[in-house]
Structure formats: C-alpha cells, structure tokens
Amino acid sequence: MNRRTVLEATLLGTALAAASGASTPAAAAQQNERPSFVTARDGTKLFVQDWGSGQPVLLLSAWTFDASIWGSQIDALNAKGFRCIAPDRRGHGRSEMPSAGYDLDTLTGDVAALIEARDLRDVTLVGFSMGTAEAVNYLGRYGSDRIARLVLVAPTTPFLVKTEDNPDAVPKAMIEADNAAIARDFPKWIAANEAPFFTAETPEITRTWIREMMLSVPLPVALACRKAIAFADLRAEAARIDRPTLIVHGDKDASAPLPLTGAKTAKLIKGSKLTVYEGAPHPLPLTHGERLTADMLAFMGG
C-alpha cells in the first residue's frame, strides 16, 4: 500500500467515524454498551434501536409498522447531534410476542419502561399514527418530567368513535366492520386500502416493503392493537399536555382524516402548532420524509 493509499484510507476512516457519531473512543464505547433489548414490566423483551449521542429523540411507530421505518430520520437526526431511540412495539419486528398486553395502557407502560431503563431525560417524544396514542397516553399517565417536547405525526388522537359528545367521528359499527374485514382477509384489506395510503410517486419497492412489514405482524396482535387505538378516548389527556407540541398532518390522509384527528388534537393541546402538508397521505415519514425531518429539526432547534 503506497503513501497516497494510506492517506486516503485514513481520511475515509475519519469521515466514516464522524458520520456515525462515534468520532471518539468514548463515544464508540458508549454506543456499544447499549443493549439491543429492554425488558417490559411483564418480562417481555422489546427490541430497541439506539443510535448516536446527544439530546434523545424517542420515535414511536405506526400500527403494524416497526422501527425500521424511521431509518432516514435517524440518519439525519444523528448527523445533527441527536440520539435516536426507536423501539419495536411488542409483537412487532424483533420484539417478543406475548399472548397478552396489547391494550393501550400496557403498550404505554412499555414506552415508560424504555424511558426509565435508558434513563432518558429532556426527551423529544415523536409518535406516528398509533404511536401518537401511546405518546399522548404516556404524558397523561406518567407526566412530562422526562419530556421536553412532543411531535405528533399523522395522529389518530384524540377520539375516533362517534358518540353524543363526539358527533363528527366514525360510527362504532363502521370501525367494527373494518376490523371484521381485516380478520377475514388481511392481505385483501391491505390491497383495498393501499391506493390512498401512498402517493402516486411512491415506488413499488417501498409499497412491497410496507406490505410485508404489516403482514409480518400476526393477525391477533394486529387486531388487538387496532382496537386499542380505535376506541381510545384521549381527549382529557391531550388537554392536559403542558409541553411544546408540533402536529404534522396531510390533508389527504385517508387513514386518519385531518378534521377528525390532527385538527381536533391541535385545539385540545394549548399552544400547539399544526402544520398541514397539502396533498399528503398518512405515512409522512415515508412519503414526505425530508420535509418532516426539516420541520422536526426546526422545532427542536437543531
């Protein structure tokens, strides 16, 4: 190996180390000390991605999605000096799959167990879709001592079911019929709902990736989680949130229509900021990832 090759290899190694956030032996050692799993209160092992160093950003995923969907955001946030923690929900991805514990309070308890196990403080709590219900419920049950700010992406909050005091919502019978269709033929249901879920420009490889991710979740787990968010009334919890909150929502979201979810949530959370993406569907981390990351960074001061 000649001198020029050695120099190029050295420079490349330095650049890669800096990009990975492990530019010092101490930073690399800290990264290696973080285990890949956290134990929930009932003993369930939860797989956790934990990358980078700096102020923590906790990323909670959508229904039947695992933490891998946050890859682009993790890379960009790491580069700006943030530490990103992204768990696979129980029954999803590489987390264990117990036969119980898919109610919202237990799922929220899993989030609390992770925050406590990693001793996370001054956290930016980011929820996407179902993850927004876990995030809002976490603040309602466990308080905001460890949370600095909240980001809700395509929220399913505050309450989806039509009732006397929530008249502009979805009739319970319609929700139950949708769940029954999932129970009969989940792949068929995914195919029937795919078109409005993505944008026309979303490549087939991304669509295939998401279909396979959703179908990797066992049907009993998928149904239990769907029921947990569909019937959760988080209006009181949202109204008590006392942290700066950014809400990002697409006005073409067919999964969680803006007037029923994001707009209502924004009215309940005092001082929150609602940012609407024109023409955008539900999976904003996938379809509008760069814009979402930029808005998150601006909100976090990064």
C-alpha positions as a printed Julia matrix, in Angstrom:
302×3 Matrix{Float64}:
   0.0     0.0    0.0
   1.59    3.32  -1.06
   1.56    6.58   0.88
  -1.36    8.02  -1.08
  -3.5     4.92  -0.49
  -2.71    5.01   3.23
  -3.65    8.69   3.4
  -6.94    8.13   1.54
  -7.81    5.19   3.78
  -7.09    7.26   6.88
  -9.23   10.15   5.69
 -12.08    7.82   4.74
 -11.95    6.14   8.14
 -12.08    9.51   9.89
 -15.05   10.62   7.8
 -16.96    7.42   8.47
 -16.33    7.65  12.2
 -17.56   11.23  12.29
 -20.67   10.36  10.26
 -21.54    7.53  12.64
 -21.39    9.81  15.67
 -18.54    7.76  17.16
 -15.67   10.15  16.49
 -14.03    9.35  19.82
 -13.29    6.06  21.6
 -15.54    7.21  24.45
 -18.48    7.76  22.09
 -17.94    4.36  20.46
 -17.75    2.66  23.86
 -20.95    4.35  24.97
 -22.72    3.12  21.82
 -21.51   -0.45  22.36
 -22.7    -0.5   25.98
 -26.35   -0.04  25.0
 -28.13   -3.42  24.87
 -30.44   -4.2   21.98
 -33.33   -5.14  24.25
 -35.26   -3.57  27.12
 -37.44   -5.61  29.47
 -41.04   -4.5   29.93
 -42.77   -4.72  33.29
 -44.3    -8.11  32.44
 -40.94   -9.52  31.29
 -41.47   -9.01  27.55
 -38.22   -8.28  25.71
 -38.54   -5.2   23.5
 -36.05   -4.65  20.67
 -34.66   -1.13  20.59
 -32.61    0.74  18.02
 -30.44    3.27  19.87
 -28.14    5.33  17.66
 -25.95    8.36  18.21
 -25.42   10.63  21.15
 -26.82   13.95  22.35
 -30.34   15.02  23.24
 -32.65   11.98  22.95
 -35.42   11.64  20.39
 -37.8     8.74  21.06
 -39.58    7.54  17.9
 -42.83    5.53  18.19
 -44.15    3.77  15.09
 -47.49    3.3   13.38
 -49.9     0.36  13.62
 -48.24   -2.84  12.24
 -45.04   -0.88  11.49
 -41.72   -1.5   13.21
 -38.91    0.94  13.97
 -37.17    0.39  10.63
 -39.47    2.96   9.01
 -37.6     5.7   10.91
 -34.26    4.94   9.2
 -33.98    8.15   7.19
 -34.99   10.3   10.16
 -32.5     8.52  12.43
 -29.66    9.11   9.97
 -30.5    12.79   9.55
 -31.03   13.45  13.27
 -27.8    11.65  14.23
 -25.95   13.9   11.81
 -27.34   16.93  13.66
 -26.18   15.66  17.03
 -29.32   13.95  18.33
 -29.53   10.48  19.83
 -32.38    8.43  18.34
 -34.17    5.63  20.22
 -36.75    3.63  18.26
 -38.43    0.54  19.76
 -40.28   -2.26  18.02
 -43.68   -2.49  19.69
 -44.36   -5.84  21.4
 -45.5    -8.36  18.81
 -43.74   -6.37  16.07
 -40.35   -6.62  14.41
 -37.75   -8.21  16.64
 -39.57   -7.7   19.94
 -41.06  -10.68  21.76
 -44.66  -11.67  21.11
 -46.59  -12.42  24.31
 -50.2   -13.55  24.07
 -51.43  -10.51  26.01
 -50.56   -6.89  26.69
 -51.84   -5.15  23.57
 -54.16   -2.76  25.39
 -53.13    0.9   25.28
 -52.11    1.15  28.93
 -49.76   -1.85  28.7
 -48.27   -0.58  25.44
 -47.77    2.81  27.06
 -46.17    1.06  30.02
 -43.67   -0.43  27.57
 -42.73    3.1   26.49
 -42.32    4.12  30.13
 -40.15    1.06  30.83
 -37.87    2.01  27.94
 -37.56    5.62  29.07
 -36.72    4.51  32.6
 -34.35    1.7   31.58
 -32.3     4.07  29.42
 -32.77    6.91  31.93
 -33.87    9.23  29.14
 -34.41   12.87  30.06
 -35.17   16.05  28.13
 -36.76   13.77  25.5
 -38.36   14.83  22.25
 -41.2    12.3   22.08
 -42.27   11.59  18.5
 -45.33    9.5   17.71
 -46.52    8.46  14.26
 -50.13    7.27  13.81
 -50.71    4.65  16.54
 -47.55    5.94  18.21
 -49.33    9.26  18.84
 -51.87    7.49  21.05
 -49.04    5.92  23.05
 -47.28    9.3   23.31
 -50.35   11.22  24.48
 -51.31    8.44  26.88
 -47.75    8.38  28.25
 -47.96   12.07  29.15
 -51.37   11.5   30.72
 -50.26    8.53  32.83
 -46.62    9.27  33.61
 -46.37   13.04  33.37
 -43.95   15.25  31.5
 -40.94   15.33  33.83
 -38.75   13.45  31.33
 -40.28   15.01  28.2
 -39.09   18.28  26.7
 -41.37   18.45  23.67
 -43.87   16.4   21.65
 -44.2    15.74  17.92
 -47.37   14.06  16.62
 -47.16   12.82  13.02
 -50.48   11.91  11.33
 -52.14   11.46  14.74
 -55.01    9.1   15.45
 -55.87   11.12  18.55
 -57.93   12.33  20.32
 -61.01   10.03  19.86
 -62.17    8.23  16.73
 -65.57    6.88  17.8
 -68.82    8.74  17.18
 -70.67    9.46  20.44
 -73.13   12.07  21.65
 -70.29   14.34  22.71
 -68.15   13.44  19.68
 -70.67   13.57  16.83
 -68.29   14.25  13.92
 -66.41   10.96  14.18
 -66.62    7.37  12.92
 -69.63    5.22  13.88
 -68.69    2.27  16.06
 -70.38   -0.14  13.64
 -68.14    1.09  10.81
 -64.99    0.52  12.88
 -66.15   -2.96  13.83
 -66.96   -3.8   10.18
 -63.47   -2.69   9.16
 -61.91   -4.87  11.86
 -64.03   -7.8   10.69
 -62.75   -7.31   7.13
 -59.16   -7.4    8.44
 -59.94  -10.59  10.37
 -61.4   -12.28   7.28
 -58.58  -11.45   4.88
 -55.82   -9.1    5.99
 -53.9    -9.16   2.66
 -57.1    -8.32   0.77
 -57.82   -5.44   3.17
 -54.3    -4.05   2.67
 -54.67   -4.22  -1.11
 -58.05   -2.48  -1.0
 -56.69    0.39   1.1
 -53.27    0.82  -0.49
 -54.03    3.41  -3.18
 -54.9     6.36  -0.88
 -52.28    5.33   1.66
 -49.33    6.29  -0.55
 -48.68    8.94  -3.17
 -48.68    8.15  -6.87
 -44.89    8.61  -6.85
 -44.25    6.05  -4.1
 -42.09    3.32  -5.7
 -43.21   -0.29  -5.76
 -40.27   -1.41  -3.66
 -41.46    0.85  -0.82
 -45.02   -0.43  -1.16
 -43.79   -4.03  -1.07
 -41.63   -3.33   1.98
 -44.62   -1.91   3.89
 -46.99   -4.7    2.82
 -44.51   -7.32   4.03
 -43.92   -5.42   7.27
 -47.64   -5.24   8.01
 -48.23   -8.89   7.18
 -45.34   -9.96   9.41
 -47.45   -8.95  12.43
 -49.68  -11.88  13.49
 -53.35  -11.17  12.96
 -54.35  -11.41  16.66
 -51.7    -8.82  17.51
 -52.73   -6.53  14.64
 -56.4    -6.69  15.61
 -55.77   -6.15  19.31
 -53.59   -3.1   18.6
 -56.12   -1.69  16.15
 -58.9    -1.98  18.72
 -56.68   -0.33  21.33
 -56.31    2.84  19.28
 -59.75    2.82  17.64
 -61.61    3.03  20.95
 -59.17    5.1   22.98
 -60.62    8.38  24.27
 -57.59   10.61  24.89
 -59.34   13.98  24.9
 -58.68   14.62  28.58
 -55.04   13.51  28.31
 -54.45   15.77  25.29
 -55.97   18.76  27.06
 -53.51   18.36  29.96
 -50.34   18.32  27.82
 -48.01   21.07  29.01
 -45.08   20.65  26.62
 -44.4    22.41  23.29
 -46.16   20.35  20.65
 -45.8    20.12  16.88
 -48.56   18.34  14.96
 -47.86   17.39  11.34
 -50.66   16.07   9.17
 -51.5    15.58   5.49
 -54.79   16.94   4.17
 -55.23   13.81   2.02
 -54.85   11.39   4.92
 -57.47    8.67   4.36
 -56.37    6.6    7.38
 -56.73    9.37   9.97
 -58.58   12.27   8.3
 -57.25   15.65   9.38
 -60.59   17.15  10.54
 -61.27   14.15  12.84
 -57.78   13.82  14.3
 -54.98   16.35  13.84
 -57.25   19.41  13.81
 -59.09   18.28  16.94
 -55.87   17.37  18.72
 -54.39   20.8   17.93
 -57.41   22.51  19.5
 -57.04   20.47  22.7
 -53.29   20.98  23.23
 -52.73   24.56  24.31
 -50.13   26.39  22.27
 -49.59   23.54  19.83
 -48.56   24.18  16.24
 -50.41   22.37  13.45
 -48.52   22.06  10.15
 -50.58   20.73   7.25
 -48.92   19.14   4.22
 -51.02   19.83   1.15
 -51.84   16.69  -0.83
 -50.05   14.42   1.62
 -51.35   10.99   2.73
 -50.85    9.13   6.03
 -47.27    7.7    6.04
 -45.42   11.03   6.13
 -42.08    9.55   7.31
 -42.03    7.63   4.01
 -43.71    9.96   1.51
 -42.55   13.32   2.89
 -39.52   12.25   4.89
 -37.16   15.13   4.1
 -39.77   17.8    4.82
 -40.82   16.06   8.01
 -37.23   15.82   9.22
 -36.62   19.5    8.45
 -39.75   20.51  10.36
 -38.75   18.33  13.32
 -35.25   19.83  13.38
 -36.6    23.36  13.24
 -38.97   22.57  16.1
 -36.18   21.02  18.18
 -33.79   23.86  17.42
 -31.38   21.54  15.6
